[in-house]
Amino acid sequence: MTSSTTGNHPATMEPTEIFLAETAARVLAGESIEKDVAERLTQIKREHLLLLFYYADKIRRQFRGDRVRMCSIINAKSGACSENCAFCAQSAHFKDAPVQVYPLVETDTIRHAAELAAKDGASEFGIVISGWGIRNDEEMREIGEAIQTVADMNTVGTHASLGIVAEERLRYLKERGLTCLNHNLETSERYYGKICTTHSYAERVETVRAAKRVGLTVCCGAIMGMGEEIEDRLDLAFTLRELNVDVVPMNFLHPIPGTPLENVTPMKPLDILKWIAVYRFIMPGKEIKLAGGREKNLRDLQSMIFFAGADSMLVGGYLTTPGRTGAQDMKMLDDLEMPYVTLFEENEIETPAAEPLPILNPYVNS
């Protein structure tokens, strides 16, 4: 039985259902939503979350295809960091935080980690170092050698997270084979001073812009659940959209003893999924990657990240906290019947449809 309709919507549809359908239609048609619309998306209640996810998933599939990307990282230099980021156990400011401290590992160790990452299904591999940035020319040479070694393997894309990096150094590393720089903004500019005071938000933004100028792919995102407000999460999303970053990692705080944020209450799983969907509405064409805190905070709802709009995830361990095994994540993807991208399939990813996919409103009988 077909419902009577008012305009293009069934008369039985609630205002929230109409709002979601119309907002999704705008995004699917290629429009960008405004901040007040995004804020209304954050107010969606539990009874309409599945509908929010339905449309976020549709946006993901139209703009990103239906394959999952996976990346893995190595903590190539750990601890003794001069910076005071409140979430991080590697800071030398937090003496009671449990963390291993060691200098930059040898290139052979990095190559072996990259080999393991490829076996776990990762198409990208990130070399991560602690600290404000690359200390000197010798360290830059060593990092460049490691990057070139991984690039020459031709099995994973070569990524790095190196702190604040000047443009000329990024050019050098790109010449050695670096394809993507990770440099998170973490939170909004307004809230940033409550998270870190040893370097500025402007320095972070300039590193992102420098990476874009030299032609690197830029992976730049957030840590949510640090005490910030909804406004901060939205401001960050719109800053990322303005900077035109390529990959948006979404981390969710895993409070670590000994850090200033050790007693922060973690975000709830459904709230995390809601924010994934909101970010997908705001940045429909960007790779949205679930990273730190996925296992700790989502627990049994991890597989829902893709239906909420994510299309990428970090696999294996994180910098100072463990993750799941690659086999567990591969099994999750198999159970979801979701294919994943390998380096050699990069040019075979499903392209967006030439015409927007139709919105199949679940409240309208076909």
matplotlib code that plots the C-alpha trace (Angstrom):
import matplotlib.pyplot as plt

x = [0.0, 1.4, 1.2, -0.5, 2.2, 2.6, 4.9, 7.7, 7.4, 4.9, 2.5, 3.5, 7.1, 8.4, 10.2, 13.6, 13.0, 12.3, 15.3, 17.6, 16.2, 16.5, 20.0, 21.3, 19.7, 21.7, 25.0, 24.4, 23.7, 27.1, 26.2, 28.2, 26.2, 26.5, 27.6, 24.0, 22.8, 25.7, 24.9, 21.4, 22.8, 24.6, 21.3, 19.8, 18.3, 18.8, 15.5, 16.7, 20.4, 19.9, 18.4, 21.3, 23.7, 21.6, 22.2, 25.8, 26.4, 24.8, 27.0, 30.1, 29.2, 28.5, 31.6, 34.1, 32.9, 32.5, 36.1, 37.9, 41.4, 43.6, 46.9, 49.4, 52.0, 55.3, 56.2, 59.7, 60.9, 59.2, 58.9, 61.0, 58.9, 59.4, 55.7, 53.0, 50.0, 47.6, 46.5, 49.9, 51.9, 55.1, 55.4, 58.5, 56.2, 54.2, 56.7, 54.1, 52.8, 53.8, 55.8, 58.8, 61.6, 63.9, 65.6, 64.9, 64.9, 67.0, 65.8, 65.7, 63.2, 61.0, 61.2, 60.2, 57.2, 56.1, 56.3, 54.1, 51.6, 51.2, 50.6, 47.8, 46.1, 47.3, 47.8, 49.6, 52.3, 53.2, 56.5, 55.8, 58.3, 57.8, 58.9, 58.4, 59.8, 62.8, 65.8, 68.6, 69.9, 71.3, 67.9, 66.3, 68.8, 67.9, 64.2, 64.7, 66.6, 63.8, 61.1, 63.0, 63.4, 59.7, 58.9, 61.2, 59.3, 56.3, 53.9, 52.5, 52.2, 54.8, 53.4, 54.9, 54.0, 56.9, 55.7, 56.2, 58.1, 59.3, 58.4, 62.0, 62.3, 59.0, 60.2, 63.3, 61.2, 58.8, 61.8, 62.8, 59.4, 57.1, 53.5, 51.4, 52.0, 50.0, 49.7, 46.5, 45.1, 43.5, 40.8, 39.5, 41.7, 39.5, 40.1, 43.7, 45.3, 43.7, 45.4, 48.9, 50.9, 54.4, 53.6, 50.8, 47.8, 49.1, 52.3, 50.2, 48.1, 51.2, 52.7, 49.4, 49.6, 53.3, 52.5, 49.8, 52.1, 54.7, 52.1, 51.8, 48.6, 47.6, 46.1, 44.8, 42.1, 40.9, 41.0, 37.5, 36.5, 39.1, 36.5, 35.8, 32.3, 30.2, 31.2, 34.9, 34.2, 32.3, 34.8, 37.5, 35.5, 35.0, 38.7, 39.6, 37.2, 38.6, 42.2, 41.1, 42.9, 42.7, 42.3, 40.5, 41.6, 39.1, 40.7, 38.7, 40.5, 41.8, 42.7, 46.2, 47.2, 49.7, 48.4, 46.3, 43.3, 43.6, 40.2, 38.2, 35.0, 35.3, 32.7, 29.8, 29.8, 26.6, 28.0, 31.1, 29.1, 27.0, 30.1, 31.5, 28.2, 28.3, 31.8, 30.7, 28.0, 30.4, 33.2, 31.5, 34.4, 37.2, 38.6, 37.4, 39.7, 38.9, 42.1, 43.1, 40.5, 38.5, 38.7, 38.6, 35.6, 33.5, 33.8, 31.1, 30.0, 33.3, 31.8, 29.2, 31.8, 31.4, 27.6, 28.0, 30.2, 33.8, 35.8, 39.2, 40.8, 44.1, 45.0, 47.5, 48.9, 48.8, 51.7, 51.4, 48.3, 47.6, 45.0, 43.6, 45.4, 45.2, 43.4, 40.6, 40.0, 40.2, 37.6, 35.4, 35.6, 35.0, 31.8, 30.7, 31.4, 33.4, 36.4, 39.5, 42.1, 45.7, 48.5, 48.2, 44.5, 44.8, 43.8, 41.0, 38.9, 35.3, 34.8, 31.8, 28.8, 28.4, 24.9, 24.0, 22.6, 18.9, 17.8, 15.9, 13.8, 13.0, 9.7, 8.4, 7.1, 8.4]
y = [0.0, 3.4, 6.3, 9.5, 12.2, 15.9, 17.3, 14.7, 13.1, 10.8, 12.5, 10.1, 11.2, 13.1, 16.4, 14.7, 12.1, 14.9, 16.9, 13.9, 12.9, 16.5, 17.1, 13.8, 14.7, 18.0, 16.2, 13.5, 16.2, 17.7, 20.5, 21.4, 21.7, 24.7, 24.6, 25.1, 22.1, 20.0, 21.1, 19.9, 16.5, 16.3, 16.6, 13.5, 11.2, 7.5, 6.6, 8.2, 7.1, 4.2, 6.6, 9.0, 6.0, 4.9, 8.2, 8.5, 5.0, 6.0, 9.1, 7.0, 4.5, 7.2, 9.3, 6.7, 3.3, 0.3, -0.8, -0.4, 1.0, -0.2, 1.3, 0.4, 2.3, 1.8, 3.9, 4.5, 6.8, 6.7, 8.9, 11.8, 14.2, 17.9, 18.7, 18.7, 17.3, 16.4, 13.1, 11.7, 9.3, 10.0, 13.6, 14.1, 16.4, 13.5, 11.5, 8.9, 7.9, 4.3, 4.5, 3.0, 5.4, 4.7, 6.6, 6.2, 2.5, 1.1, 0.9, -2.9, -2.8, -0.4, -2.5, -5.6, -3.8, -2.7, -6.3, -7.4, -4.5, -5.7, -9.2, -7.8, -6.3, -2.7, -0.7, 2.1, 2.1, 5.1, 5.9, 7.8, 9.7, 11.4, 15.0, 18.5, 17.5, 16.1, 17.1, 17.6, 16.8, 13.4, 12.3, 13.5, 11.5, 8.4, 8.9, 9.6, 6.3, 4.4, 6.0, 5.1, 1.5, 1.1, 2.8, 0.5, -2.5, -1.5, -3.3, -0.4, 3.3, 5.2, 7.5, 9.4, 11.4, 13.6, 16.6, 20.1, 19.9, 22.7, 22.7, 22.1, 19.0, 17.7, 18.2, 16.1, 13.4, 13.3, 12.8, 9.8, 8.3, 9.8, 9.8, 11.0, 13.1, 12.7, 15.7, 16.0, 19.3, 17.3, 19.8, 23.3, 26.3, 27.6, 24.5, 23.8, 25.8, 23.4, 20.5, 21.8, 24.9, 24.0, 24.7, 26.6, 25.7, 27.9, 25.8, 22.7, 24.4, 25.6, 22.1, 20.9, 23.6, 23.0, 19.3, 20.3, 22.7, 20.1, 17.6, 15.2, 13.5, 14.9, 12.8, 15.2, 14.8, 14.7, 13.2, 13.4, 13.0, 15.3, 17.5, 19.6, 20.9, 20.1, 23.5, 22.4, 19.2, 21.1, 23.9, 21.3, 19.5, 22.8, 23.7, 20.4, 20.9, 24.4, 23.0, 20.3, 17.5, 14.1, 11.7, 12.4, 10.1, 10.1, 9.1, 8.8, 9.3, 6.3, 7.8, 6.8, 6.9, 9.6, 12.0, 15.1, 13.4, 10.1, 10.6, 11.8, 9.8, 8.0, 8.7, 6.3, 4.0, 5.4, 9.0, 8.0, 6.5, 9.6, 11.8, 9.5, 10.1, 13.8, 14.1, 12.1, 14.5, 17.5, 15.9, 13.4, 12.8, 12.4, 9.2, 8.9, 6.6, 5.1, 5.1, 5.3, 4.3, 2.2, -1.1, 0.5, 2.8, 1.0, -2.6, -4.7, -1.9, -1.7, -3.2, -0.4, 2.2, 1.5, 1.7, 5.1, 6.4, 5.5, 3.8, 3.3, 2.0, 1.7, -1.9, -3.4, -1.5, 2.2, 4.3, 3.4, 1.2, -2.2, -2.8, -6.0, -8.5, -8.1, -11.5, -10.2, -7.1, -9.1, -11.5, -8.5, -7.3, -10.9, -11.1, -7.7, -8.9, -5.7, -5.8, -3.9, -2.0, -3.2, -1.0, -2.6, -2.0, 1.8, 2.6, 0.1, 1.7, 2.2, 5.7, 7.8, 7.5, 10.1, 10.8, 11.0, 7.7, 7.9, 8.3, 5.2, 6.4, 3.5, 5.0, 5.0, 1.8, 1.1]
z = [0.0, -1.0, 1.4, 0.3, -0.2, 0.4, -2.3, -3.0, 0.5, 2.0, 4.4, 7.1, 7.1, 10.1, 9.8, 10.7, 7.9, 5.4, 6.5, 6.1, 2.7, 1.4, 2.8, 1.3, -2.0, -2.0, -1.2, -3.8, -6.4, -5.7, -3.3, -0.2, 3.0, 5.3, 9.0, 10.3, 8.3, 9.6, 13.2, 12.7, 11.6, 14.9, 16.7, 15.1, 17.9, 18.3, 16.6, 13.4, 13.5, 11.1, 8.6, 9.0, 8.4, 5.4, 3.6, 4.7, 3.3, 0.0, -0.2, 0.5, -2.2, -4.8, -4.2, -2.9, -4.4, -2.2, -1.5, 1.8, 2.1, 4.9, 6.1, 8.8, 10.7, 12.5, 15.6, 14.2, 16.9, 20.3, 23.3, 24.7, 22.7, 23.5, 22.8, 25.4, 23.5, 26.3, 24.8, 24.1, 26.3, 24.3, 25.7, 27.9, 30.0, 31.3, 33.4, 34.6, 31.2, 30.2, 27.0, 25.3, 24.5, 21.6, 18.8, 15.1, 14.2, 11.4, 7.8, 7.9, 10.8, 8.9, 5.7, 7.7, 9.2, 5.7, 4.5, 7.4, 6.7, 3.1, 4.3, 6.6, 3.6, 3.9, 0.8, 2.6, 5.2, 7.5, 9.1, 12.3, 14.5, 17.8, 18.4, 17.1, 13.7, 12.0, 14.2, 11.7, 8.3, 9.4, 10.7, 7.5, 5.4, 7.5, 7.1, 3.3, 3.0, 4.8, 2.6, -0.5, 0.7, 1.3, -2.0, -3.9, -2.5, -4.6, -2.4, -0.2, -0.6, 1.3, 4.0, 6.9, 10.0, 10.9, 12.9, 11.7, 8.3, 6.1, 2.4, 1.2, 3.3, 2.0, -1.5, -0.7, 0.9, -2.1, -4.4, -2.3, -2.7, -0.1, -1.4, 1.5, 4.6, 7.8, 9.9, 12.0, 13.2, 16.1, 17.0, 16.2, 16.4, 19.3, 21.4, 20.4, 23.2, 25.7, 24.0, 23.1, 23.9, 22.6, 19.0, 17.3, 15.3, 12.5, 12.3, 11.8, 9.1, 7.3, 7.3, 5.6, 3.1, 2.4, 1.7, -0.7, -2.5, -3.2, -4.5, -1.7, -0.7, 2.7, 5.5, 8.1, 10.7, 14.3, 17.7, 19.2, 22.8, 24.4, 26.1, 23.0, 22.1, 19.1, 17.7, 17.7, 15.8, 13.2, 12.9, 12.3, 9.6, 7.7, 8.1, 6.6, 3.8, 3.2, 3.2, 0.7, 2.5, 0.8, 3.7, 7.0, 9.8, 12.7, 16.0, 19.2, 22.5, 24.3, 27.6, 28.7, 32.4, 33.2, 30.6, 31.4, 29.7, 31.6, 33.3, 30.4, 29.8, 26.4, 23.7, 23.3, 20.2, 18.7, 19.1, 17.3, 14.4, 14.2, 13.8, 11.1, 9.2, 9.8, 8.4, 5.4, 4.7, 5.0, 3.0, 0.6, -1.7, 0.9, 2.3, 5.8, 7.9, 11.3, 13.3, 17.0, 19.5, 17.1, 19.0, 22.5, 21.9, 19.3, 20.6, 19.0, 16.7, 14.7, 11.6, 11.5, 10.6, 6.9, 7.0, 8.8, 5.9, 6.5, 3.7, 5.3, 8.5, 10.3, 10.9, 13.3, 16.3, 17.0, 18.4, 22.0, 22.2, 20.6, 17.9, 16.5, 14.4, 10.7, 10.5, 12.6, 10.5, 7.3, 8.7, 9.5, 5.9, 4.6, 6.8, 5.4, 1.9, 1.4, -1.0, -0.2, -2.1, -2.7, -4.1, -7.5, -7.6, -7.0, -10.6, -10.6, -7.8, -8.7, -10.0, -8.9, -11.1, -13.8, -12.6, -8.9, -7.6, -6.9, -3.3, -2.4, 0.5, 2.7, 3.7, 0.1, -1.4, -4.9]

ax = plt.figure().add_subplot(projection="3d")
ax.plot(x, y, z, "-o")
ax.set_aspect("equal")
plt.show()
